[in-house]
Structures are given as structure tokens and as C-alpha cells.
Amino acid sequence: MRRLNKSQLSAYTSDIQISLYKKESMTRWIIFILVYIALGFYVIQALKTIAKQPWWSYLYIIVSFAVMVNFVYQFTVGDDTSRVLNVPKSYAFGFLLTILTFNIITIIFLFSEDLYRITSGIYHKIYGVDKEFGLPARRRFLSLVALGIASIPFGALLYGMYKGKYNFKVLKYTLEFDDLPDGFDGYQITQISDIHSGSFDDRKMIEYGVDLINKQKSDVLLFTGDMVNNMTSEMLPWADLFSTLEAKDGKFSVLGNHDYGDYIPWETEEIKSQNLEDLKVLQKEMGFDLLLNEHRYLKKGSDKIALVGVENWGKGGFKKAGDLKKAASQINENDFKILMSHDPSHWEMEVIKDSYHYHLTLSGHTHGMQFGIEIPGWIKWSPVKWRYPYWAGIYKEMGQFINVNRGFGFLGYPGRVGIWPEITVITLRKKALT
């Protein structure tokens, strides 16, 4: 038997690993397709129950099948089979999510009815049959209810992809501080976050969003990270638009977790590092002053505000490149301070406990999950609240404020439902003496 040298053994082992990965991947795809088809058959039964015309069922089968085929194609043999979530992949995922949501909600109702039918059938067999409300009538009624309720998120998710993702909202807040320098009374800040340029697909709507930012005519513009999904090249088609952003006292930025390129494979670490350096250069060319664990002073006459910017710091598995101590090492403890930190968990875990008092922190990252319900003054809810206690809007703890921006762009699901893309305008006010 011929013995293999180290390089041959390594290559042989690698081939085995690749082969096993492909087999596991194929198995996962087969399971996914079988489950998807099973869910579809369940829904077809509901359609047959309420619709006399069979074309409703045929239409559902055609649409459902097309969505599945497109999803499998985009993630296996499409133009880009890497982990990069490009526009075609995002839409494939979005349509799949829409169909699955419709299916699952329908099935929940029908499955509960099946359980009721089984248990009541056993009961009636033992104690006698009650025919007051027969099975066909009950089945048709529940099918109508199930399909009606399932149609609500189905339509909402489609709207979110068609219109919701570019439904830009300007949210305005006025915050009062006892120790705000007099020269900054009435000072206006525009904050944007989470551009995610790799997801954009409509230049006219992005032009509209950029114009809306400039119409605020704020004193300073602050961008709190995630300019791209993964690669600097994603921003190149949009750089000319975002270069037109302007503010009297300049525009400043920090990095978000996606800006480091951590979520896709790179041929070498050198290429990955160069991608980050290219993004830093591009931001400078666009007119942004990128703060990398450092500070700047905003001045009005003899008064000043310390603007502090940290690299990404997030709890859990997110990158912790942010160094608050380093960023604030050359400012005075008594300075009025505005902190730019991409992930609100940084504020939760470190900032509000810091010996330095950070009057206002600006974050993003959560996107509000791009899904939820918001009626000002009544309700503000999204599933993301179970992950992030501070997930959207203004919060105050220990005399310190944070604004969590809902994001300008979108990622993954190519839309927004209820949680709209946000441009934040904050006016600083000196609290009047009483």
C-alpha cells in the first residue's frame, strides 16, 4: 500500500471534507423541498374547501412552485453562489418568506381543527354524535378564517418589498440638557444609519432619500455604521449620490459590524483587510470624517461639544473593535459628549456605566427587524425587542440618552413592514432654569 506524504494527505482530507459538505448540503435541500411541498399540499386542501373553481388551487401551485424553484436556483446554481446576499438572492428569500408565512398561518388554523376533529370524533364515538354543526361546514368556515388571516401578512410582506423599503420617514426629537453649552442651544443633528448599499435596487428612490436628508439643513450629519453589506464595491454605484450629502459643520461616520466584511469568505486575509482599507478611503472621498476610536470637537464660538466615535462593539458574537477609553482619552470628563456607536448593546453593556457621562449616544444596527407595528403614542412593537431592549427611538437611562435609528436601508428580507426607513433629526436645547 502506497503511503501518502503530508501534502497529499492534506489534499485527500480536504477532498473528503468537501465531499461530505456537498452531501450534507444536498440532504438539507432535499429535506427543505419535501417540507415545503408538504406545507403546500395542506394549503391546497383549504383552497379546495372554499373555492368551487379549481383555478385558485392551480394558481397557488404555480406561484408556490416558481418561488421554490427560484430560491433553490439563486442559492445553488445562480450567478453568485457565494454567501453574498445580492439583490436576486434577497428577492428569492423575500418571496419564499412571504409564501411560507402564508402557509404556516393557514396550517396553524387547519391543524388545530384537525386536532379538534380527532378528539371530538373519539368523544362522539363513545358518547354519541352531535350533528348540529357538521364537519364540512366547520372545515369550510375555518379554512375561510385561516386564509383570510394569512392573507394579511402575505399582502403586507409583498407591500414591504414593493413600497415599504423606500418609505422614508423623518423622525424629529427635541432633547433638553442642563449642561448644554449655550452656543449649541437649538443645534440640529441629522443621523442616518445602516445604509446597506449592497441591497439597493432603485436609484430614483435613493436619490429621493438623499434629497430628503439634505432638506433637513442640519448643522451636522452623523452616520452610525453599516455602509455596505460586505464589500466596498457595493457602495461604488451609489457613492456619487451620498457624496452630495452636506451639513454646515461637516459629516462624520463610524464603522458597523458589516463594514468589516466578516460575513463572507475571502481568498486571503490580505484581500479582506484591503477591502476595509478601501472602504475607509471611499468614505473620505465621499466627504465623511471616519472616527476610528477617536474624537472631534464641534465648536460654536468659545463653546464646544466632544463628538466621540468608536468602532463596532456588540454583545454576543459581534465584533468588539470599539475602544471607548481610547476614543475619549483626549477629551475632558466635563465636556458635553455625543457618542457614535453602531450597536446599542454597547450603550447597554458599557456606555451608561462608564465614569464619563455620555449625554447622547447615537446607534443603529437593529433595523427594528424591518418588521413590526408602530402607531405613535399607542404602540411600538417588533420581535427584535426580545434581542435588544433598546431597539428603536429615544431611550433614557441614568440621565443619558440614546437614539437607536431604524436604518436607511435594508438587509436580508428586501423590504420593510411597519418599521420604515428612518432619517433622524435631533434638536439640542438648553433646559430653562425654573
N, C-alpha and C positions, 0 to 999 in steps of 0.2 A: 504494500500500500504506500502510495507516494505521500510524503509529508509536505505540508504547506508552510511557507515562510510567513512571517508576521504580516506583511503587506497583503499577501494572498488570503490569509486567514481573515484579516480585517475586511477585505473586499467581499469575501464569501459571507461573512457575518452580516455585512451591510445589505447584501442582496437578499438574504433570508429575512431581515427586518423589513425591507421594502415590500417583499412578497407577502409577509404576514399583515402589514399595514393595508395593502391593497385588498386582501381577503376580508379583513375586518371592515374596511370601508364599504366593500360590496355587500357584506352582510347587513350593515346598518341601512344602506339604501334599500335593500330588499324588504327589511322589516318596516321601514318608513312607508314604502309604496303599498304594502299589504294593509297596514293600519289605515292609511289614507283611503284606500278602496273600501275597506270595511265600514269606516265612518260614512262614506258616500252612499253606500247601499242603505244604511239606516235612514238617511235623509230622504232618499228616493221613496222609501215606503211612506213617509209623511206626505210627500208631494202627491203620490198616487191616492192617498186617502182623501185629500181635499180638492184635487183637481180632476175634473172629468176628462179634460183634454190631455192626451199623453205628451204633447209637445213641451209642457212645462218640465217634465222629467227629462226629456231629450235635451232640452236647453241646458239644464243643470249638469247633465252628464258631459256635454260638450265643453262647457266652461270649466268645470272642475277638472276634466282630463287635460285640457290645454294648460291650465295653471300648474298642474303637477309636472307635465312634460317640460314646460319652460323652466321650472325650478330645477329639476334634475339636470337639464341641459346646461343652464348657466353655471351650475356648481360642479359639473363634471367635464364636459367637452366644449364649453363655450369659448369665447375669445380670450378670456382670462380665467384660468382655473386655480389661481393662487388664492391666498386668503384675503386679498384686497377686495373690499366690498365696493365695487364700482357701481355706476348707475343702473346697468341692466340687472345686476345681481340684487340691488336694493329693491327694484320694482318686482323682481321674481319673488323675493321674500315678502314684500308688501301684499301682493295678490294672494300668496299662499296663506299669510296670516289672516287675510280677510275671509277666505273660504273656510279655513279651519275654525275661526271664531263662529261663523255662521253654523257650521256643522256641530260643534261642541255644544253650543247653547240649545240647538234643536234636540240633540241627543239626550241632554240632561232631562228635558221635559218628557221625552218619549220613554226613556229608560225608567224614570220614576213611575210612569204609567204602567210599564211592563211589570215592575215590582208589585204595584198595587193589584194588577190583574192576576198575578200568580198567587199572591196571598189571599185575595178575595175569592179566587177560584177554589182554593183549598177550603176556605171557610164555608163557602156556599155548598160545596160538595158534602160537607159534614152536616151543616145545619139547614140546608135548603137554598134555593136560588132566588134571588131578588132581581126581577127583570124590569124594574121601574125605569132604570137608566141603562140601556143595553150597551154592550161593548162597542159596536160600530159607531154609535153616536158619541160615546165618550172619547173614543180614539180620534174621531174627526175633530171634535172640539179641542182636544189637547194639541193636535197637530197644527190647527189654526193658530192657537196661542203660541206654540213653540216657534213656528215660522215667522209669526208677526214680531215677536220679541227679538228673535235672531236677526231680523231684517234691520233693526235699529243700529246695532254696532256695525253690521255689514255695510250699510249706507254711509255711516259715519267714517269708517276706515277708508272707503273709496273717496269720500269728500276730502278727507285729510291728505290723500295723495294728490288729488286734483287741484284743490284750492288752499287747504289748511296750512300747508307747509310754508306758504308765502303770505300768510295773513298777518303781516307785521303790525304789532301794537306798540305804541309809545306809552310807557307807564311812567307817571310823574310822581315824585315824592318830595316833600319838604322835611328836612331834619333839623332840629334845633339843638344847639350845644352851648353850654355855659361859657366854655373857654375858647370858642372860635375866635381867631384873630379878627379885629374889626374890619380890616381890609377885605376879608373874604365873606362878609355878610352879603348874601344874595349870590354867592358864587355858584355857577351851574356846571354840573358834571354830566356828560353822556357816557354811559357804559354799554358796551356790547361784548358778547362772549360767544364762544363755540360757533365760529363761522362754518367749519367743516366744509371747506370749498370743494373737496372731492365728491360731494354729494349733489352739487348744484346741477340743474339741467334747464334753467330758463333765464337767459341773460337779461331780458326786459324786466323781470321781477326782481332780480338782484340790483339792477340799475335803480328801480323804484325804492328798494330798501336802503341803498346807499344815499340816495337823494333825501329820503326821509330822515336819515341820521344828520345830514348836513343842515336840514331845515331847522333843527333844534338850536343851532347857533350857540352852542355851549362854550364855556371858557376853556374846557379841557375835554379830551376824548380818551377814555381808558378802555383797553381791550384785554379781557381776562382769560385768554388762552384757548387752545384748540383751533388754530387757523386752518389746519389740514386734518384729514383722516389718518394719513400715514406718511405720505411723500410730499416733498416740497413742490414737485412738478404739478401737483393738483391745484396749486394756487396760481400757477403761471397764467392760465387763461383769464383770471379774474383780478390779477394784480393791478392792471391799469384802472379798474373801477375803484378798488379800495385805496388806491393812491390818491384819489380825489377827495377822500375824507379830510376834513380840516377842522381845526379849533384854534382859538386865539392863542392859548398857552401851550399848544402842541398836542400830540397824541402819543400815548405810552402803551406798552404791552408787556405781558408776561407769557410764559410757556404753559401749555396744558399737557395732560398725560399723552394725548395723541400726537403731539408735535415731535416727540422723541422717536417715533417710528417703531415702537416696541411690539406692535400687534401684527406684523408681517415678517416673513423670513427674508433675510438679506444674504447675498452671496458671501460677504465678508463683513466683519465689524468695521473695517475701514470705510466701506461704502455706506454703512448705516451712519457712522459718525459724520461723514461728509454731507449726508442728507440733512442732518441737523444744522451743520455749519452753513449750508446753502440757505436754509430757512431763516437763519439769523441775518444773513446778508440781504435776503429778499425783503425782510421786514424793514431793515434800514433803508433800502432803496424805495420802499413804499412810504417812507416818512415816519415810521414808528421808532420810538426810542425804547428798545427792548431792555427791561430791567431783569438782570440775572443775579438775584440775591444782592440787590443794591438799592440805592435810593436817589431821589432827586428832590430839590426844593422848588416849590411853586411860590412865586413872590408877587406881592402887591404892595408897592412902596416899601415900607420898613417891615411889613408883616410877611410871614411865610408859613407854608404848610409842608410837612415832610411827606412825600409820596414814596412809599416803600413797595418794592416788587420782589416776590420770591418765585423761584422755580416751583414746579409741581410738587405738592405734598399731599398724599391721600392715604387714608387708612386702608387696612386690608392689604391686598396685593398691588396697589397702585404705587407708582414711583414716588420716592421720598427724596427728591433732589433739593427741595426747598430748605433754606437755612435762614431762619428768622433772625437769629443772633447776628449772623454775618451781615444780613441786609440792613440791620438797624445799628450796626456798630459805630457809625459815624454821625448819628443824629442824637439830639438831646432828648432825654427822657420826658421833659416837659413840653416838647414840641407837639403841636396838633398833628395827628398822624392819620393818613389814609393808606391802607394796606391793600395791595392787589395780590390775591392768592386764588388760583384756579378752583381748587376743590374745597367746598365748605366744611368738610370734615377737618381740615387744618384749623379752621376757626374754632370748631367744637373741641378738638383734642389739645390744641396748643395755644392758640392766639389769645382767647379770652382769659386764660390762666397766666399769661405772660406778665412779668413785672412792669413792662412797658404798657401803657394804656393806649390801645389802638382804637381811636374814636370811630372809625368807619372802615370795614373790610368789604371788598368787592370780590365776588366769586361767581362761578357758573357751574359747569360740569354736569349737573343732574339732568338738564333739558326738561325738567318736570316730567321726565319719562316720555315726553311728546304725546302724552295721553292723560286725560283727567277731566275733572269738572271744575269750572271756576265761574262763580257768579259773585262779583264784588259786593261785599257786605253780607253775603249769605253763606257761601260755601267755597272752600278751596281744598280739593282732594285729588290725589294721584297715588297709584300704588307705590311710587318711588318714596313716599313718606315712611315706608317700613324699612327702607335702607338708609335714608338721610333725614334726620329730624329737621334740618334746615334745608329745604329743597326748592323754595321759590319765594321771592319777595323779601320784604324787610322783617328782620327779627332783632330783638334787643335783649341782651344778657349782660349783667354786671356793668351796666352803664355804657355798653359798647354796642354799636350797630353792625349788622351785616346785611348786604343785599345779595341775594342769590338770583342772578339773571337766568331766565329760562332758555336763553340761547338764540342766536340769529339764524343758524342753520339747523340741520337735522342729520341723523346718522342711523343706519340700520333700516328701520321702517321709514320709507321715503315720504313721510307726511307728518301731520300733527292733528290731533283731535282734542279740542277743549283747552289745550295748553299751547298758546300761539307763540310764534317767534317774537322776541322782545327787544326793544330799544328802551333802555332805562335812562331817565333824566332825573337827577337828584339836585335839589337846590339846598345849599347850606345856609342856615340862618343863625344869627346870634340871639340866644334866648334873652328876652327882655327881663330886666330887673323888676321884681314886684315889691 
